[in-house]
């Protein structure tokens, strides 16, 4: 296995921390393609190692949101967290059985779908007229959030992305949460998901602790800057940045698939 030095890994972690906290998710959109280039790790281990890094982003991101008075929707976030913990364990197991090409295609497809929804939202194009698609009834919100949390937890543990690329657009479009609150809530949801997913990956040997620790050191610093930036941006600007970055990352990954790398 290629073992890059600590400085390049810390730099990758720093960039991942900024983007992860800004996206309300993990560092996977940066660390997954970076580890693919810098190491000979299997795709499953790349995703597992990225999940370890996401713990640092979640802790620092939530702390910054709390310290700066950022809003977090706990009524939706708590059931998302409960479902996410169970889903994370399932996702870590599934990733070892999925074909590598399928993981790459799924990674890109979710980014494109999420990016489209956020860019439409930034442009003011929405079928829900600015409100959530679901009625504000706990009898509906809670079970939907539990089911969505399970899906996000499984997907984030499998893909190493922290879940924000699903959680943020779901909070905005389904539950009517504003983008800033969606990012803060997603960071909160990501914390138990990442811990459960990382533990499952470590147990089955699909995570590198030395590489994950070096990434996390840089990610912790970057997450503070990313969270502060997210709080400072206008809602439409934030949605535009989120959607555009998702498109960029998905396009890059699809080109790599096409080239057979």
C-alpha positions as CSV (number, residue, x, y, z in Angstrom):
1,X,0.0,0.0,0.0
2,X,1.2,3.5,-0.8
3,X,1.7,5.4,2.4
4,X,1.7,9.2,1.8
5,X,3.4,11.4,4.4
6,X,1.5,13.1,7.1
7,X,1.7,16.6,5.6
8,X,-0.2,15.7,2.3
9,X,-2.8,13.8,4.3
10,X,-3.3,16.7,6.7
11,X,-3.8,19.0,3.7
12,X,-6.4,16.7,2.3
13,X,-8.1,16.6,5.7
14,X,-8.0,20.4,6.0
15,X,-9.7,20.8,2.6
16,X,-12.2,18.0,3.5
17,X,-13.0,19.6,6.8
18,X,-13.8,23.0,5.2
19,X,-16.0,21.4,2.5
20,X,-17.5,18.9,4.9
21,X,-18.6,21.5,7.4
22,X,-19.8,23.9,4.7
23,X,-21.8,21.1,3.1
24,X,-23.2,19.9,6.5
25,X,-21.6,16.5,5.9
26,X,-18.4,14.6,5.9
27,X,-15.1,15.0,4.1
28,X,-15.7,12.2,1.7
29,X,-16.3,14.4,-1.3
30,X,-12.6,15.4,-0.9
31,X,-11.0,12.5,0.9
32,X,-12.5,9.7,-1.2
33,X,-11.0,10.8,-4.6
34,X,-7.8,12.0,-2.9
35,X,-7.2,8.6,-1.2
36,X,-8.0,6.9,-4.5
37,X,-5.1,8.8,-6.0
38,X,-2.6,8.8,-3.1
39,X,-3.0,5.2,-1.9
40,X,-3.6,1.7,-3.0
41,X,-6.4,1.1,-0.5
42,X,-9.4,-0.8,-1.7
43,X,-12.6,1.3,-2.4
44,X,-14.2,-0.2,0.7
45,X,-11.3,0.8,2.9
46,X,-11.2,4.3,1.4
47,X,-14.8,4.8,2.4
48,X,-14.2,3.4,5.8
49,X,-11.2,5.6,6.5
50,X,-13.2,8.6,5.4
51,X,-15.9,7.7,7.9
52,X,-13.3,7.9,10.7
53,X,-12.3,11.4,9.6
54,X,-16.0,12.5,9.7
55,X,-16.1,12.2,13.4
56,X,-13.8,15.2,13.8
57,X,-15.8,17.3,11.4
58,X,-19.1,16.5,13.2
59,X,-17.7,17.4,16.7
60,X,-16.0,20.6,15.6
61,X,-18.8,21.7,13.3
62,X,-21.5,21.3,15.9
63,X,-19.4,23.1,18.5
64,X,-18.9,26.1,16.2
65,X,-22.6,26.2,15.4
66,X,-23.5,26.1,19.1
67,X,-20.9,28.7,20.0
68,X,-22.0,31.1,17.2
69,X,-25.7,30.7,17.8
70,X,-26.5,28.7,14.7
71,X,-29.9,27.1,14.5
72,X,-30.2,23.3,14.8
73,X,-33.6,21.6,14.3
74,X,-33.6,18.9,17.0
75,X,-37.2,17.9,16.4
76,X,-36.2,16.5,13.1
77,X,-32.6,15.8,13.9
78,X,-33.1,13.4,16.8
79,X,-35.2,10.8,14.8
80,X,-32.7,11.2,12.0
81,X,-29.9,10.4,14.4
82,X,-31.7,7.3,15.8
83,X,-32.3,5.9,12.4
84,X,-28.8,6.8,11.3
85,X,-27.1,4.7,13.9
86,X,-28.8,1.5,12.9
87,X,-28.3,2.3,9.2
88,X,-24.6,3.1,9.6
89,X,-23.9,-0.5,10.8
90,X,-25.8,-1.9,7.8
91,X,-24.0,0.4,5.4
92,X,-20.5,-0.7,6.6
93,X,-21.4,-4.3,6.0
94,X,-22.9,-3.7,2.5
95,X,-19.9,-1.8,1.3
96,X,-17.7,-4.9,1.5
97,X,-20.1,-6.8,-0.9
98,X,-20.8,-4.1,-3.5
99,X,-18.8,-4.0,-6.7
100,X,-16.3,-1.1,-6.9
101,X,-17.8,0.3,-10.1
102,X,-21.2,0.3,-8.5
103,X,-20.0,2.3,-5.5
104,X,-18.4,4.9,-7.8
105,X,-21.6,5.2,-9.9
106,X,-23.8,5.5,-6.8
107,X,-21.5,8.1,-5.4
108,X,-21.9,10.2,-8.5
109,X,-25.6,9.7,-8.9
110,X,-26.4,10.9,-5.4
111,X,-24.2,14.0,-5.8
112,X,-26.0,14.9,-9.1
113,X,-29.4,14.5,-7.6
114,X,-28.6,16.5,-4.5
115,X,-26.9,19.2,-6.5
116,X,-29.9,19.6,-8.8
117,X,-32.3,20.0,-5.9
118,X,-30.2,22.6,-4.2
119,X,-29.5,24.6,-7.4
120,X,-33.2,24.6,-8.1
121,X,-33.9,25.8,-4.6
122,X,-31.3,28.6,-5.0
123,X,-33.0,29.7,-8.2
124,X,-36.4,29.8,-6.4
125,X,-37.8,26.8,-8.3
126,X,-39.7,24.6,-5.9
127,X,-43.0,22.6,-6.1
128,X,-43.6,23.2,-2.4
129,X,-43.8,27.0,-2.6
130,X,-41.1,27.5,0.0
131,X,-42.5,25.1,2.5
132,X,-41.6,21.5,3.2
133,X,-43.3,18.8,1.2
134,X,-44.4,17.1,4.4
135,X,-47.1,18.5,6.8
136,X,-45.8,19.7,10.2
137,X,-47.4,16.8,12.0
138,X,-45.2,14.8,14.4
139,X,-47.1,11.6,13.5
140,X,-45.7,12.0,10.0
141,X,-42.4,13.8,10.5
142,X,-41.0,11.4,13.1
143,X,-41.5,8.1,11.2
144,X,-40.3,9.7,7.9
145,X,-37.3,11.1,9.7
146,X,-36.5,7.7,11.2
147,X,-36.7,6.0,7.9
148,X,-34.7,8.7,6.2
149,X,-32.1,8.5,9.0
150,X,-31.7,4.8,8.4
151,X,-31.2,5.3,4.7
152,X,-28.7,8.2,5.3
153,X,-26.8,6.2,7.9
154,X,-26.4,3.2,5.7
155,X,-25.4,5.3,2.7
156,X,-23.0,7.5,4.6
157,X,-21.2,4.5,6.2
158,X,-21.0,2.8,2.9
159,X,-19.8,5.8,0.9
160,X,-17.8,7.6,3.7
161,X,-19.5,10.9,3.0
162,X,-21.1,11.7,6.4
163,X,-24.6,11.8,5.0
164,X,-24.8,15.6,4.5
165,X,-25.2,15.3,0.7
166,X,-28.5,13.5,1.4
167,X,-29.5,15.1,4.8
168,X,-29.2,18.8,3.8
169,X,-31.4,18.6,0.6
170,X,-33.9,16.3,2.4
171,X,-34.2,18.8,5.3
172,X,-34.7,21.7,2.9
173,X,-37.2,20.0,0.5
174,X,-39.1,17.6,2.7
175,X,-39.1,19.4,6.1
176,X,-39.0,23.0,5.0
177,X,-35.8,23.8,6.9
178,X,-33.7,26.8,5.8
179,X,-30.2,25.9,4.4
180,X,-28.3,27.3,7.4
181,X,-30.3,25.3,9.9
182,X,-30.1,22.2,7.5
183,X,-26.3,22.4,7.6
184,X,-26.2,22.6,11.4
185,X,-28.7,19.8,11.9
186,X,-26.9,17.6,9.4
187,X,-23.6,18.0,11.3
188,X,-25.4,17.0,14.5
189,X,-27.0,14.0,12.8
190,X,-23.6,13.0,11.3
191,X,-21.9,12.6,14.7
192,X,-23.5,9.4,15.9
193,X,-23.7,8.1,12.4
194,X,-20.0,8.5,11.9
195,X,-19.1,7.0,15.3
196,X,-21.3,3.9,14.6
197,X,-20.1,3.6,11.0
198,X,-16.4,4.0,11.9
199,X,-16.7,1.4,14.7
200,X,-18.3,-1.1,12.2
201,X,-15.6,-0.4,9.6
202,X,-12.8,-0.8,12.2
203,X,-14.3,-4.1,13.4
204,X,-14.3,-5.6,9.9
205,X,-11.0,-4.2,8.9
206,X,-12.2,-1.7,6.2
207,X,-10.6,1.4,7.7
208,X,-7.0,2.6,8.2
209,X,-6.5,4.2,11.6
210,X,-3.1,5.8,10.9
211,X,-4.4,7.5,7.7
212,X,-7.7,8.4,9.2
213,X,-6.1,10.0,12.2
214,X,-3.9,12.2,10.0
215,X,-6.8,13.2,7.9
216,X,-8.8,14.0,11.0
217,X,-6.1,16.3,12.4
218,X,-6.4,18.5,9.3
219,X,-10.2,18.1,9.1
220,X,-10.8,19.4,12.6
221,X,-9.1,22.7,11.7
222,X,-10.8,23.0,8.4
223,X,-14.3,22.2,9.9
224,X,-14.1,25.3,12.1
225,X,-13.5,27.5,9.1
226,X,-16.2,25.7,7.0
227,X,-18.8,26.1,9.7
228,X,-18.1,29.8,10.2
229,X,-18.3,30.3,6.4
230,X,-21.6,28.5,6.2
231,X,-23.1,30.7,8.9
232,X,-21.9,33.9,7.2
233,X,-23.2,33.2,3.7
234,X,-26.6,34.2,2.3
235,X,-29.1,31.3,2.0
236,X,-29.2,31.4,-1.8
237,X,-25.4,31.7,-2.1
238,X,-25.0,28.8,0.3
239,X,-27.4,26.6,-1.7
240,X,-25.6,27.6,-5.0
241,X,-22.2,26.7,-3.5
242,X,-23.5,23.4,-2.2
243,X,-25.2,22.4,-5.5
244,X,-22.3,23.5,-7.7
245,X,-19.7,21.6,-5.6
246,X,-21.8,18.5,-5.8
247,X,-21.9,18.8,-9.6
248,X,-18.2,19.3,-9.8
249,X,-17.4,16.3,-7.7
250,X,-19.8,14.0,-9.5
251,X,-18.5,15.1,-12.9
252,X,-14.9,14.4,-11.8
253,X,-15.8,10.9,-10.5
254,X,-17.7,10.0,-13.7
255,X,-14.8,11.0,-15.8
256,X,-12.5,8.8,-13.7
257,X,-15.0,5.9,-14.3
258,X,-15.0,6.5,-18.0
259,X,-11.2,6.4,-18.1
260,X,-11.2,3.1,-16.2
261,X,-9.2,4.4,-13.3
